[in-house]
Amino acid sequence: MNVNEFSLQIKVWRSQLAGLLEYTQKSAAPEKLLSKALEELHIALEELMVAEEELRQQNDWLENAQKLVEGERCRYQELLEFAPDAYLLTDHNGVIEEANSAAAILLKVSPHLLVGKLLVSFIPLTERQSFRSHLNKLHRQEKLHEWEVRVKPRKCDLIEVAITMAAVRDRSGNLIAVRWLLRDISERKLLELERIDLLAREQQARKEAEVARARMTSILESITDAFVTIDTQWRYTFVNSQAEKLLGKSARELTGLRVWDVFGDTINSQSYTLFHQALEQQVSVTYEEFFPIFNKWFAVRLYPSPDGLSVYFLDITERKQTEKALRQSESRFRRLVESNIFGSTVMDFLGNITEANDAFLLMVGYTKEDLRAGKLQWIDMTPRGYLSLDKQAIAQVKKSGSCNPYEKEFICKDGSRVPILIGMALLEGCVNCCICFVLDLTPTKQLEKALRQQAAELTQANRTKDEFLAVVSHELRSPLSAILGWVQTLQNGSLNPTTTARAMEKIEHSTRTQIQLVENLLDISQIITGKLQMKLVSIALAPIIEAAIDHVRLAADTKQIQLHSNLDPKVGRVLGDAKRLQQIMLNLLFNAIKFTSQGEE
């Protein structure tokens, strides 16, 4: 029996008691009737007491239930207030009846101001139709699980939320309210976008990694170095084509096999030690080694990683042979430089002489101390007129590595100049330095000067010879012409004895002159060849001079020149060669007659 039924029963009992009392007052009922009424009244009182007790118990239960409901309501309200998600209660049309603090924060409206507002007013116009569609679904369903929609808080940008809806129905199953759970998923959406972006980037990175791997494989296949990769168990994992050529085995043969099993001879080599060092200490190693198994020199570079080793190696046998030849050549060159056969210097393109051998220092008058003190400066030692030649030579060295030898001068320490022949070549391993080879041209220049002087003397001698030959030709032709003329006159036979005698005299004179000229030529020849001999005797000069005058008298008469002699008889005898002295007098007299005008005395 509930409270309503019990109240109705009390009313019935009250009505019965009231009727019984009225009946008792109006009539004197028989005793049996009264007794019966009292019995019924007693029963009614007992039932009333029982009902009262039940009512009291129900009242206590209701009070306890009310307290429990109030406690649950408080706990429910606290849960709503402290819930991280927004909670709303609306009627079936979406009018907000209740909202927690999270909902107010989400929608940027105070909780009490939310009550009475349509929830759809916080939905953008473009999404309201979809929102209403979901709301109408609750008429047929009890709950709509999480679906996403954008919400427009007051004076804020749109945010992404996930909504869960639950229907509240009466006993007849009619929709009377809707419970809403709104969860801000902006960060989740952002994370999802980031995850999608990361996934896309990961996929792109994988594609790029594949492309890079293919490109790297292509590069490793195309590089001039042999390249292999080895895992931590010393097994080959990659072998490029250059490595196949140098190792004499294909990548298929090597992949998966241990290095030390394939090339057992290398276990006792430097490579075995350095391979283990690089992998164990995770350090890069570079070295060169001769491998007897290949009869070749290899330059090896090891790059470790947690997965193993990357190994680059290059056949440097030819380079090693070249280096050996260069060392031998350098040794020979060094011996040549140190032999001081020629001067040698090393200078930079700014003109600083940093090295010089003894031959060069002796050439320019400087010392080793001057060299170490930096006193040998190319520009300071070069006369201004040769600087342009040096500039051209340095430009040629920079362009082609060397220059054509050229002549210049150096200013010595004492201020004198030394002529030199110089050549330059770029110093190996240095782009701003060159080595210079310097040859002292002083002996050559002196020889050239002597040769030029000798050439000038020879030219002069040749000119003198020509003049001499011209004179001799003239001198020889004159007597011969006279002889020929008188002989032709005699052949005519028309001369008288006096003229004939004169002709014979002229012929004789011209013949003697001719003989004298020939003797003079012979004397000159003997003088040139150093065969002229002198016969020194004590002689008197006067007879020799008078004989010479008589000898040239005819030539003087021909030019109508009168000869007068004035000899001092007191002059004594002299020591000399009579023939040579007479020849000297004849030369003097003939020259005098030759250069004296006709008719003079």
MOJOHU-V395712 format. One record per residue. RES is the residue in one small letter. SS is DSSP state (@ for helix, = for strand, . for the rest). PSI is psi in degrees with one decimal (* if undefined). OMEGA is omega in whole degrees, -180 to 180 (NA if undefined). Layout:
<<RES SS PSI OMEGA> <RES SS PSI OMEGA>>
This chain:
<<m . 125.9 178> <n . -177.7 -175> <v @ -39.9 -177> <n @ -44.6 180> <e @ -41.4 179> <f @ -40.8 178> <s @ -39.0 179> <l @ -40.0 179> <q @ -40.3 178> <i @ -41.4 178> <k @ -40.5 179> <v @ -47.1 -180> <w @ -38.5 180> <r @ -38.8 179> <s @ -41.7 179> <q @ -44.0 180> <l @ -41.9 179> <a @ -41.6 179> <g @ -38.7 180> <l @ -43.1 180> <l @ -40.4 179> <e @ -40.9 180> <y @ -39.0 -179> <t @ -40.0 -179> <q @ -34.0 -174> <k @ -26.1 -177> <s . 154.3 178> <a . 92.5 -176> <a . 153.3 179> <p . 161.5 -175> <e @ -34.4 180> <k @ -40.9 -179> <l @ -38.6 180> <l @ -42.8 180> <s @ -41.4 179> <k @ -38.4 -180> <a @ -40.4 179> <l @ -36.9 178> <e @ -44.1 179> <e @ -36.7 179> <l @ -41.5 179> <h @ -43.9 179> <i @ -41.4 -179> <a @ -38.0 179> <l @ -40.1 178> <e @ -46.0 178> <e @ -35.5 179> <l @ -38.6 180> <m @ -41.7 177> <v @ -44.1 180> <a @ -38.6 179> <e @ -41.2 179> <e @ -44.0 178> <e @ -40.5 180> <l @ -39.1 179> <r @ -42.5 179> <q @ -42.8 178> <q @ -36.3 179> <n @ -42.1 177> <d @ -42.4 180> <w @ -41.4 179> <l @ -40.6 179> <e @ -43.9 179> <n @ -42.0 179> <a @ -39.3 179> <q @ -40.9 177> <k @ -43.6 179> <l @ -42.8 179> <v @ -40.8 180> <e @ -40.3 177> <g @ -44.6 177> <e @ -39.0 178> <r @ -42.0 178> <c @ -45.9 179> <r @ -39.4 179> <y @ -42.6 180> <q @ -39.9 178> <e @ -42.7 178> <l @ -41.4 179> <l @ -40.4 -176> <e @ -37.4 -178> <f @ -0.1 179> <a . 138.5 180> <p . -19.4 -179> <d . 155.2 180> <a = 135.2 178> <y = 133.2 179> <l = 149.9 171> <l = 122.8 180> <t = 163.0 171> <d = -177.3 -175> <h . -12.5 177> <n . -3.2 177> <g . 16.7 177> <v = 129.6 -175> <i = 125.7 178> <e = -25.5 -178> <e = 144.5 -180> <a = 140.8 177> <n . 176.5 -177> <s @ -37.4 180> <a @ -36.1 178> <a @ -40.8 179> <a @ -40.8 179> <i @ -42.2 -179> <l @ -43.2 -176> <l @ -1.2 177> <k . 36.7 179> <v . 140.2 179> <s . 148.4 -177> <p @ -43.4 -177> <h @ -23.1 177> <l @ -16.5 178> <l @ -32.2 -177> <v . 129.5 180> <g . -8.0 -180> <k . 149.5 175> <l = 130.2 179> <l @ -31.2 -178> <v @ -18.2 179> <s @ -17.4 178> <f @ 6.0 180> <i = 133.5 177> <p . 149.0 -178> <l @ -36.7 -176> <t @ -15.3 -175> <e @ 4.4 -177> <r @ -36.9 179> <q @ -44.3 177> <s @ -38.5 179> <f @ -47.8 -180> <r @ -35.6 179> <s @ -43.4 178> <h @ -37.9 179> <l @ -39.9 180> <n @ -24.8 180> <k @ -22.8 -179> <l . -17.7 177> <h . -22.2 -178> <r . -13.7 -177> <q . 159.2 179> <e . -29.4 -174> <k = 141.5 173> <l = 117.9 -180> <h = 173.6 -169> <e = 123.6 172> <w = 154.7 -170> <e = 141.9 178> <v = 158.6 177> <r = 138.2 -178> <v = 142.7 -179> <k = 93.9 175> <p . 165.9 -180> <r . 125.7 175> <k . 33.2 178> <c . 166.5 177> <d . 163.5 178> <l = 144.5 175> <i = 154.0 178> <e = 130.3 177> <v = 153.4 172> <a = 128.8 -174> <i = 134.5 170> <t = 129.2 -176> <m = 141.7 175> <a = 137.3 -178> <a = 144.4 172> <v = 120.3 -174> <r = 156.8 174> <d . -173.0 -177> <r . -21.8 180> <s . -3.2 179> <g . 10.2 179> <n . 141.9 179> <l = 116.6 -179> <i = -19.3 -179> <a = 165.9 179> <v = 129.9 174> <r = 134.3 -177> <w = 135.3 173> <l = 114.1 -177> <l = 126.9 -179> <r = 124.8 178> <d = 116.4 -179> <i . 23.6 -180> <s @ -46.3 -180> <e @ -40.5 178> <r @ -41.9 177> <k @ -42.2 178> <l @ -41.6 178> <l @ -38.9 178> <e @ -42.0 178> <l @ -41.8 178> <e @ -40.9 179> <r @ -42.1 178> <i @ -42.6 179> <d @ -41.2 178> <l @ -39.6 178> <l @ -43.6 179> <a @ -41.6 180> <r @ -34.6 177> <e @ -44.4 178> <q @ -41.9 178> <q @ -40.8 179> <a @ -38.5 178> <r @ -43.5 178> <k @ -46.0 179> <e @ -37.2 179> <a @ -39.8 178> <e @ -45.2 178> <v @ -44.0 179> <a @ -39.4 179> <r @ -43.3 178> <a @ -41.1 179> <r @ -41.5 179> <m @ -41.3 177> <t @ -43.0 179> <s @ -41.5 180> <i @ -46.0 -179> <l @ -29.4 177> <e @ -27.0 -175> <s @ -13.8 -178> <i . 155.3 -180> <t . -22.7 178> <d . 145.5 168> <a = 141.5 -175> <f = 131.9 174> <v = 153.8 171> <t = 143.4 -176> <i = 132.9 179> <d = -177.8 -175> <t . -13.7 176> <q . 11.9 178> <w . 26.4 178> <r = 141.7 176> <y = 130.1 176> <t = -20.1 176> <f = 139.3 179> <v = 120.2 179> <n . 175.0 -173> <s @ -35.5 179> <q @ -37.8 178> <a @ -37.4 177> <e @ -43.0 -179> <k @ -45.9 -176> <l @ -36.4 -178> <l @ -14.9 178> <g . 18.6 178> <k . 150.6 -178> <s . 162.1 178> <a @ -36.1 179> <r @ -37.6 180> <e @ -35.9 -173> <l @ -35.2 -174> <t = 127.1 179> <g . -14.1 -180> <l . 151.7 178> <r = 141.3 -178> <v @ -45.8 -172> <w @ -17.9 175> <d @ -37.3 -179> <v @ -44.7 -178> <f . 77.9 -176> <g @ -27.0 -178> <d @ -18.7 -176> <t @ -4.7 -178> <i @ -35.1 -180> <n @ 14.6 -176> <s . 172.6 175> <q @ -34.3 -178> <s @ -41.7 -178> <y @ -45.7 -180> <t @ -45.6 -176> <l @ -34.0 176> <f @ -47.1 180> <h @ -39.1 179> <q @ -45.8 -178> <a @ -42.4 -177> <l @ -40.9 -177> <e @ -39.1 -178> <q @ -5.2 -179> <q . 51.7 178> <v . 146.3 177> <s . 143.7 -178> <v = 135.9 176> <t = 132.3 -179> <y = 169.1 176> <e = 141.7 -177> <e = 147.1 175> <f = 127.7 -179> <f = 105.8 -179> <p . -32.0 -178> <i . -29.0 177> <f . -10.2 -175> <n . 41.7 -177> <k = 156.3 171> <w = 135.4 176> <f = 138.8 167> <a = 121.3 -172> <v = 136.0 175> <r = 127.3 -178> <l = 126.8 178> <y = 108.5 -175> <p = 158.5 172> <s = 168.1 178> <p . -22.0 -178> <d . -10.8 -179> <g = -143.3 -176> <l = 141.9 167> <s = 126.0 -172> <v = 120.7 173> <y = 133.3 175> <f = 146.3 -172> <l = 137.7 178> <d = 112.7 -178> <i . 22.2 -178> <t @ -46.4 -179> <e @ -39.8 179> <r @ -41.2 179> <k @ -41.7 178> <q @ -40.8 178> <t @ -42.5 179> <e @ -39.9 179> <k @ -44.5 178> <a @ -38.2 179> <l @ -39.6 178> <r @ -41.8 177> <q @ -42.5 179> <s @ -41.1 179> <e @ -39.0 179> <s @ -44.8 179> <r @ -40.9 179> <f @ -41.0 180> <r @ -40.7 177> <r @ -37.2 179> <l @ -43.4 180> <v @ -44.2 -178> <e @ -15.4 177> <s . -14.5 177> <n . 31.6 173> <i . -32.4 177> <f . 166.1 180> <g = 145.1 179> <s = 135.9 178> <t = 158.9 170> <v = 126.7 -179> <m = 156.7 172> <d = 172.7 -175> <f . -1.3 173> <l . -5.7 176> <g . 6.6 180> <n = 121.5 176> <i = 114.0 -175> <t = -23.8 179> <e = 149.1 177> <a = 140.9 178> <n . 173.8 -175> <d @ -33.9 -179> <a @ -41.5 180> <f @ -45.0 -179> <l @ -40.6 178> <l @ -35.7 -178> <m @ -41.8 -175> <v @ -1.1 173> <g . 15.4 178> <y . 170.7 -178> <t . 170.8 176> <k @ -36.5 179> <e @ -40.4 177> <d @ -39.3 180> <l @ -47.0 -180> <r @ -30.2 180> <a . -2.7 178> <g . 24.5 -178> <k . -10.0 -180> <l . 98.6 179> <q = 124.2 -175> <w @ -46.3 -176> <i @ -41.9 -179> <d @ -28.9 -177> <m @ -4.5 -176> <t = 124.7 174> <p . 146.6 -174> <r @ -35.6 -176> <g @ -16.1 -178> <y @ -1.4 -177> <l @ -36.6 179> <s @ -37.1 177> <l @ -41.4 178> <d @ -41.6 -180> <k @ -43.2 178> <q @ -40.6 -179> <a @ -42.8 180> <i @ -40.2 177> <a @ -40.0 179> <q @ -38.8 178> <v @ -43.7 180> <k @ -34.1 -176> <k @ -46.9 -172> <s @ -5.7 179> <g . -13.4 179> <s = 172.5 179> <c . 160.0 177> <n . 137.6 178> <p . 144.1 180> <y = 161.2 -178> <e = 142.9 175> <k = -169.6 177> <e = 152.0 172> <f = 143.7 174> <i = 119.0 -178> <c . 170.4 -179> <k . -32.8 -180> <d . 5.3 178> <g . -13.4 178> <s . 170.2 -179> <r = 145.0 178> <v = 126.0 178> <p = 139.0 -177> <i = 161.1 168> <l = 125.4 -173> <i = 143.6 173> <g = 148.4 -177> <m = 150.9 175> <a = 141.6 180> <l = 132.7 -179> <l . 129.6 -178> <e . 131.6 179> <g . 4.3 180> <c . 122.1 -177> <v . -9.3 -177> <n . 13.7 -178> <c = 152.1 177> <c = 157.6 176> <i = 138.6 -175> <c = 137.8 177> <f = 124.1 -171> <v = 127.4 179> <l = 126.2 180> <d = 119.7 -178> <l . 8.9 -178> <t @ -50.1 178> <p @ -39.3 180> <t @ -44.2 -180> <k @ -40.3 178> <q @ -42.3 178> <l @ -41.8 178> <e @ -41.7 179> <k @ -43.5 179> <a @ -40.9 179> <l @ -40.5 178> <r @ -41.6 179> <q @ -43.0 179> <q @ -39.0 178> <a @ -39.7 178> <a @ -41.9 179> <e @ -40.7 178> <l @ -38.8 178> <t @ -43.4 179> <q @ -41.2 179> <a @ -39.1 179> <n @ -40.2 178> <r @ -41.8 178> <t @ -40.4 178> <k @ -44.5 180> <d @ -44.0 179> <e @ -41.2 -180> <f @ -44.1 179> <l @ -36.8 178> <a @ -43.5 180> <v @ -45.1 -180> <v @ -41.5 179> <s @ -42.6 179> <h @ -43.6 -179> <e @ -37.0 178> <l @ -35.6 -178> <r @ -35.4 -177> <s @ -50.6 178> <p @ -36.7 180> <l @ -39.1 178> <s @ -39.5 179> <a @ -43.6 179> <i @ -46.2 -178> <l @ -39.7 -179> <g @ -47.2 -180> <w @ -34.8 178> <v @ -43.3 179> <q @ -35.3 178> <t @ -41.6 179> <l @ -34.0 -179> <q @ -23.9 179> <n @ -27.4 178> <g . 17.9 -177> <s . 13.3 -177> <l . 147.6 175> <n . 168.5 -177> <p @ -36.8 -179> <t @ -46.3 180> <t @ -37.0 179> <t @ -42.4 179> <a @ -41.2 179> <r @ -39.0 179> <a @ -44.6 180> <m @ -38.3 179> <e @ -43.7 179> <k @ -42.1 180> <i @ -42.5 179> <e @ -43.9 -179> <h @ -45.7 -179> <s @ -37.5 179> <t @ -42.7 178> <r @ -40.3 178> <t @ -41.1 180> <q @ -44.5 179> <i @ -42.3 -179> <q @ -41.9 178> <l @ -42.1 179> <v @ -42.2 178> <e @ -40.8 177> <n @ -42.8 178> <l @ -40.6 178> <l @ -39.5 178> <d @ -43.3 179> <i @ -42.2 179> <s @ -41.6 179> <q @ -35.7 178> <i @ -45.1 -179> <i @ -41.5 -178> <t @ -4.1 179> <g . 24.9 -178> <k . 5.0 -179> <l . 130.5 -179> <q . 140.7 -179> <m . 136.2 176> <k . 96.8 -175> <l . 122.7 177> <v = 167.0 178> <s = 117.0 -176> <i = 161.8 175> <a = 141.6 -175> <l @ -30.4 -173> <a @ -48.2 -180> <p @ -36.5 -179> <i @ -41.6 -179> <i @ -41.6 -179> <e @ -35.2 178> <a @ -38.3 179> <a @ -38.0 179> <i @ -42.9 178> <d @ -34.8 -177> <h @ -33.0 -176> <v @ 1.6 -174> <r @ -42.8 -178> <l @ -41.3 179> <a @ -34.7 179> <a @ -41.0 179> <d @ -36.0 -180> <t @ -37.1 179> <k . 9.3 178> <q . 41.5 178> <i . 129.7 180> <q . 132.2 -179> <l . 131.4 176> <h . 134.0 179> <s . 146.3 179> <n . 86.7 -174> <l . 136.0 179> <d . 114.2 -178> <p . -14.2 -178> <k . -9.8 -180> <v . 128.6 -176> <g . -170.5 -180> <r = 156.0 -180> <v = 160.8 177> <l = 115.3 -179> <g = 179.9 179> <d . 114.8 -175> <a @ -41.2 -177> <k @ -41.4 -178> <r @ -35.9 179> <l @ -41.3 178> <q @ -37.3 179> <q @ -41.0 178> <i @ -45.2 -179> <m @ -39.1 179> <l @ -42.7 -180> <n @ -42.2 -180> <l @ -42.9 -178> <l @ -43.5 179> <f @ -38.4 177> <n @ -37.0 179> <a @ -43.5 179> <i @ -39.8 -176> <k @ -40.2 -175> <f . 13.4 176> <t . 137.1 -178> <s . 154.1 -178> <q . 137.1 177> <g . -0.6 180> <e . 160.6 178> <e . * NA>>
